[in-house]
Amino acid sequence: MEHRCSVRKPMEFQLMLYKHGLPVQRAVSRNLGLGGMLIDTGTTTWRKNEYLEVEFIGADGSPGMRVPAVVVHQSAQGAGLMFDGIGGEQRRRLRAWLFSRHDNEKSAGTLAVA
């Protein structure tokens, strides 16, 4: 059963995952919504309810916005994350990415993270 609070759009870009403030893994997003995202973690699995921080990597490889998230499920498709306590500015930036002119295309690492 689907329990999402927001629509997700296919978007593919690079991420860095952090645990306790330390970088632990690179990942790739598969879809993004205001409430969360699906990420491809390769062979790494994360436990349900595990807390992470997700950093969006810009097209030029620069670090960008970091958001807190909770793992809500893990499957062969990847890890489903729900954002946890994001601020107004973070929400505004997510909304801008989701509803940009290119909202019908898969964005391959082209986020403007500034």
Buried (B, 14 or more C-beta within 10 A) or exposed (E): EEEEEBEBBEBBBBBBBBEEEEEBBEBBBBBBBBBBBBBBBEEBEBEEEBEBBBBBBBBEEEEBBBBBBBBBEBEEEBBBBBBEEBEEEBBEBBEEBBEEEEEEEEBEBBBEBE
